[in-house]
Amino acid sequence: MLGVPAIQVAQASVLGQMTTGFPVSPLTPATFLLCSLAGVDLADHQKFSILVLWAASVVMTFACVIFGVFPL
């Protein structure tokens, strides 16, 4: 895929899936369930969470580069 090895594409997709993908996606039924059980509007959840989860993704990406999981 565009000259990037498949293993690195898979690693990056798993990294994003667990941070900015699943917890804020309106396509995930568990997100609706948890928002309704907590009494939180989905839009409010996304507004609060997206920046925190994006920052977590950046930190994890830097950690992967430092530890050699994502070679430069």
C-alpha positions in Angstrom: 0.0 0.0 0.0 1.8 3.1 -1.3 5.2 1.5 -0.5 4.4 0.9 3.2 4.7 -2.6 4.4 1.4 -4.3 5.4 2.6 -5.0 9.0 3.1 -1.2 9.6 -0.3 -0.4 8.1 -1.9 -3.0 10.5 0.0 -1.7 13.5 -1.1 1.9 12.8 -4.7 0.9 12.3 -4.8 -1.0 15.6 -3.2 2.0 17.3 -5.9 4.4 16.0 -8.7 1.9 16.4 -8.3 1.7 20.2 -8.0 5.4 20.7 -9.8 7.7 18.4 -11.8 5.0 16.6 -13.9 2.9 18.8 -14.6 5.1 21.9 -16.0 8.1 19.9 -17.6 6.4 16.9 -21.3 6.9 16.4 -21.3 3.6 14.5 -20.4 1.5 17.5 -23.5 0.3 19.5 -21.5 0.2 22.7 -20.8 3.9 22.5 -24.6 4.6 22.4 -25.2 2.2 25.2 -22.5 3.7 27.5 -23.6 7.2 26.7 -27.2 6.5 27.6 -26.3 4.6 30.7 -24.1 7.4 31.9 -26.7 10.0 30.9 -24.3 11.8 28.6 -25.2 13.2 25.2 -23.0 11.6 22.4 -22.0 15.0 21.1 -20.8 16.1 24.6 -18.9 12.9 24.9 -17.2 13.4 21.5 -16.4 17.1 22.3 -14.7 16.1 25.5 -13.0 12.9 24.4 -11.7 13.6 20.9 -8.8 15.9 22.0 -7.8 13.6 24.9 -7.9 10.5 22.6 -6.0 12.3 19.8 -3.3 13.3 22.3 -3.1 9.7 23.5 -2.7 8.6 19.9 0.2 11.1 19.3 1.9 9.9 22.5 1.6 6.3 21.6 2.9 7.0 18.1 6.0 8.7 19.5 6.5 5.8 21.9 6.3 3.3 19.0 8.8 5.3 17.1 11.2 5.5 20.1 10.9 1.8 20.8 11.4 0.9 17.1 7.9 -0.5 16.5 7.4 2.1 13.7 10.8 2.5 12.0 11.5 5.8 10.3 
